[in-house]
Amino acid sequence: MNSLTSLAVGFARFWYRFIVGDDWTVAAAAVAGLLFTALLNAHGIAAWWLVPLIVIGVVSLRPFRARRS
């Protein structure tokens, strides 16, 4: 493996760990929120409030999920 490939793999691993982290559901909720917001905005609906609402919901549910495991 050459140094450019090694650098690319390291870069990809860093971003995966940074974005996904310990809980993939938070990353999935963020992506879903951004996609749904873009969809609503494309149809002329102001949806600036959706991503903060999803973040509050996901963060508030985390302690319950952590207690279960």
C-alpha distance (Angstrom), angle and dihedral (degrees) to the residues before:
residue distance angle dihedral
M1 . . .
N2 3.77 . .
S3 3.78 124.7 .
L4 3.82 94.4 -103.2
T5 3.79 91.8 55.6
S6 3.79 90.6 45.2
L7 3.78 90.1 50.7
A8 3.82 91.8 49.6
V9 3.81 92.5 49.0
G10 3.79 91.4 48.8
F11 3.79 90.9 48.6
A12 3.82 91.8 50.5
R13 3.81 92.4 47.4
F14 3.79 91.4 50.2
W15 3.81 93.4 52.8
Y16 3.79 92.6 44.1
R17 3.81 91.5 52.6
F18 3.81 91.7 42.2
I19 3.80 95.2 50.8
V20 3.80 101.5 33.6
G21 3.79 98.3 30.5
D22 3.79 116.3 158.9
D23 3.79 97.8 -26.0
W24 3.79 121.5 45.7
T25 3.80 91.5 -170.2
V26 3.80 92.2 69.9
A27 3.81 90.7 53.1
A28 3.80 91.0 46.2
A29 3.81 91.4 50.0
A30 3.80 90.9 50.1
V31 3.81 92.4 50.5
A32 3.81 91.8 45.8
G33 3.80 90.6 49.1
L34 3.78 92.9 50.8
L35 3.81 92.2 47.0
F36 3.80 93.3 47.8
T37 3.82 90.6 47.1
A38 3.81 90.2 51.7
L39 3.80 90.1 49.1
L40 3.80 92.6 51.0
N41 3.81 91.8 46.0
A42 3.80 90.2 50.9
H43 3.81 88.1 57.7
G44 3.80 92.2 50.4
I45 3.81 97.8 -101.7
A46 3.79 115.9 132.9
A47 3.80 103.4 -128.1
W48 3.79 103.3 168.4
W49 3.81 88.8 125.9
L50 3.81 96.1 59.0
V51 3.82 101.5 77.6
P52 3.84 94.8 49.0
L53 3.80 88.8 48.1
I54 3.82 91.4 51.8
V55 3.81 91.6 46.9
I56 3.81 91.5 51.5
G57 3.80 90.4 48.2
V58 3.79 95.6 48.3
V59 3.80 94.2 44.2
S60 3.80 92.5 47.8
L61 3.82 91.9 51.1
R62 3.80 94.6 49.4
P63 3.82 97.3 82.4
F64 3.80 90.5 53.8
R65 3.81 91.4 50.9
A66 3.81 91.3 46.3
R67 3.78 91.7 51.2
R68 3.82 91.1 52.8
S69 3.79 94.5 55.1
